[in-house]
Amino acid sequence: MGTPEFAVESLRKIHTSHYEIAAVVTAPDRPAGRGKKLQSSAIKKYAIANGLQVLQPTNLKDPEFIKTIKIINAELFVVVAFRMLPEVVWSIPKKGTINLHASLLPNYRGAAPINWAIINGEKQTGVTTFFIEKEIDTGKIIHQKKVEIFEQDTAGTIHDKLMYEGANLLVQTIGSLSIGKNPSIDQQSMIDHELKKAPKINKQTGRIQWDKPKKVVNNLIRGLSPYPGAWTNIEIDNKQFLFKIYKASCVEGSSKPGFITINNNQLLIGCSDGYVKLAEIQLEGKKRMLAKEFVKGARITNFQCL
């Protein structure tokens, strides 16, 4: 059970192993793009291309869907980046229902674990397989794999690392379950501190507060790149524009928070303890570009981010 690209590598890894995939469950086709044509999920595209049965319920509690998956009689349900399952579904298979989560549980439960780990300046994250239970992301842990977060990593690069590590961990987990030698660690027994959370990202999450330290600002930029992008407002030709920043670095110096400095085609913005030097940006209504290209053509009239 899965929908986006992140889940495809897990499906591919299981499919190319010696385990039989009884069916694939994914989201219904949805209109997308300018023409609003119906688009299939990344998971469906892989399943169809490889001759796997696909189910696309609009309602996971639909009696016909429940009847169908009971008839399929799978021993195990595997969930990767899918909707929250009702108990009537996850309780069906005799070996249980397992989920792959992109953090080292019990920390970073929630919708955006990759983003928040980077935003919070973590040096390490990972993937966890666990049994699904009533409360989201709280079930007993089976396996975990740690992954380092380097200074140059973004949400995009960590997404890809965890996608591959998670697929390998799932195959290991299925192997453990198939021979009945799986660990089953109660998350509550691992909690000795206040847990870090990973709530859904919204627009306000991405607004840069320039009175913060430069590293905090840069972590926000990294944690929201390539999507949805950290942002601020700038004024050009006396008009305000949304200004997204996708890549930057920390630079020593002294400046007023939010104050823009242009030096040798470099675009610097002041923080509480120095600057961030912008590398990749996107001005509202324009394509993503290198900051130095933007500087050559821009006529910034307010030298402070708004």
N, C-alpha and C positions, 0 to 999 in steps of 0.2 A: 504494500500500500504506500503510494507516494505520488508526487506531482512534478516538482521542478527538476532542473538539471542536476542539482545536488544529489538527488535520489537515483539518477540513472546509473552512475558508477556502481552503486550497491547492487542494483538489479542486474547489471552486466556481470559483476563478479560472481553473484550467486548463480546466474544462468549458465556461466561457463564453467562452473564447478560441477560436481556429480550429484547435486541436489535437484530434485524435480520441482519446478514452479507450476503449481496447480492453476493459478490465475493471477492476474494483475488488477488491482483496484486503483483507480485514479479519478481525478476531478472530471466533470463533464466538459465537453468542448465549449469554449467561450469566444465571443466576438472580440477581435483585437485589430489594431492598426487603423489606418485611415478609412479603409473600405469596410471595417467592422465585419470581416469574414470570420467564420468560425475557425478557431485554432485549437489543435490538440495539444495536450500537455507533453512535455519532454518524455515522460514515462510512457505515455501511450504510443508515441512515435517509435520508441525502442521496441515496445511489446509487439506492435503490429509488424514491424520489420523482421522480427524474429519468431513470428508465428505463435505468440502467446495469447491466451484468452484474456480479454479485457472487459472489466466491469466498470461502469461509470454512474454510480448512484447519485441522485441529487439529494436524497435523504437517506442517511445511514441507518435509520430505524425503520425504513420501508419493509414491510413484511415479505415482499417478493425478493428483495435483496437478501434479507436474512435467510430466507428459504434457499436461495441459490447458493450462498456460501456454505450453508450446512450440507447441501448435496455434494458440493465440491469436496468436502471432508478433508481439508488440509490439516496436517498435524500441527503446524506452526504458522502464526501470522507474523510478518515482518513489516514494521512501519518505519518509513524514512521521510521526513518533511511532508506530513499529511495532516489532515484535519484531526481534531480531538475525537477519539472513538467513544461511542456509548458502550456501557458495560455489556449490553446485549450482543455486541459484536466481539469485543476483546476477550470475553469469557468463553467463546466457542471452542477454540482448538485445545486439544488435550495437552499439548506441550506449552500452551500459553501464547501470549502475544508480546513480542519484544519490540523495543523502539531504539533507534540510534539517535543520540542527542549530541550536538556539537559543542560540548563543554565537559569539564571534569565535574560531574555532579557529586555532591548536591549543590555546588555553586553554579550560578548562572542558569537557573531554571527559567524558562520563558521563551518568548518568540525570537529574541535577537541575541543569542549568546556570543556569536562571533563578534558582532559590533561592540558589545559592552566590554568584552575582555580587552579589546584594544583601546577603547575610550578610557578605560580605567587604568591603563598603563601596565597591564599584566605582562610578565615575561614568559608565561607558559599557559597553554590551554590544552585541549585534547578532545577526545571523543569517548562516549560512554554508551554501552548497551545495557538495557535494563528491562525488567518486566513491567508492562503497563498495569497500573492500578487506578483506582477512582480519582485520586488527586493527581493533577498533571505533573509529570516529571519527578515523581516521588517514589516510584517503584524500586524494588530490590535490584541492586547493581550486579551485573554479570561480569563484564570486562571493561577495562579502561585502557586508553593509550594516550600518553602525554605527547604534546607537540610544542616545540619552542616558538616563541614570538620574537622575531628580530626587529631592530629599529626600522628597517626599510619595509617591513610587512604592512599590508593594508587589509581591510576586511576582504577584499577580493583575493589576495594571495593566500590568506589563512583559510578562506572558504574552499579553495582548491586543494590545499594540503589536507584539510579535514575530510574532504570528499573522498580522497583516495585512502587515507588512513581508516576512515570509517567503514569503507567497503571491505577492507581486509579484516577489520575487527568483527564485522558482522559474520563473515564466513567462519572465523574462529569461534564465534559465539554459537552459530548453528551447529558446528562440529561438537562443541561441548554439550549442547542440549541433546544432540542425537545419540550420544553415548551415556547420557545421564550423569555427567560429571561437571555440571556447571556450578560456579560459585553463586551465592545468593546473599548479597550483603545488604542489610537494612541501612538505608541512608541515614536514619535517625541516629544510628550508632556512630556515624562519621561527623556529626555536627557538634563542634565545640566552640563555635564563634558565630557571629551574625553573618548570615548568608548573603552573598552578592547576587543581585537579581538581574534579569535580562528582559525587561518589559519591551513591548512593541515600540519601534522607533516612529516618532512623528516629526512633523516639520519643526516644532520648537526645539526638539532634541538637537537639531543640527545648527541652530543659531550660535555663532561664535561670540563668546564673551571676551573681549580683548583685554579686560582688566585681570585676566587669569595669567598664570605663568606660561611662557612660550611652549613648554613641553606639554602642558595640559591642552593648549590650543592645538598643537600638532597631533596629539593623540586623538582628538576629536576628528580632525581632518582625515587621519589614517583610518579611523574606525568607521567612517561613513563613505569611504572611497572603495569602489566606484559608484556605489548607490547607497543612499539618495544624494549624498554630497553635503558637506558642511557649508554654511553660507553666511553672508553678511550683506549689507547694503552699501553701495557707493554712489557718488553723484558724478555724472559725466554730462558736460554741456548743460548744467543746471537741471538735470533730470535724474531721478533716483532709479537705480537698477538693482535687481537681485544679482549677487555675485557669488558663485560657487567656487570652492577651492578643493581640488582633488589631490594635490601633492605639494608638500612644502618641506622645509627643513628649519631647524633652530639656529639662530645666529646671535652671537653676543653683541651687546650694545646697550644704549640707553635711549628710550623714546617714550613719548606719551602713548598710553594704550589706544589702539585703533588708528594712530597717526600713520599715514602712508608716506613712505620715502622711496623715491625713484633715483637709482644710482647705477650708471653704466648698464642701462637696460635691465636692471634688477628691480623687482618690486618687493619692497619690504614693508611689513606692517608691525607696528609696535605692540608689545604685550607688557605685562607688569614688570618683567625682568629681562627684556631683550626684544628680539625680533623673530618673526617667522618670515623666511624668504620663500616666496611663492614660486612654484615650478609649473604646475598645470592648473588652469582655471577655466571657468565658463561664465561669460557675461550673459545675462538674460536675453533670450532671442538669438544668441549666437552659438556656434559650435564650440566644443571643448578645444582649447589651444594651449600652447606654451605661454607662460607668463611673459617672457621676453618679446614674443610676437605681439601680445596685447599691448605692452608698454609702447611699442613703436607707433601704434595707430591710435591709442586712446588719448582723449583730452579730458583728464580728470580735473574737475573744478573744485571739488571739496576734498582736501587732503586728510580726511578722517573718515573711517568707516562709520556708518550710521546705525 
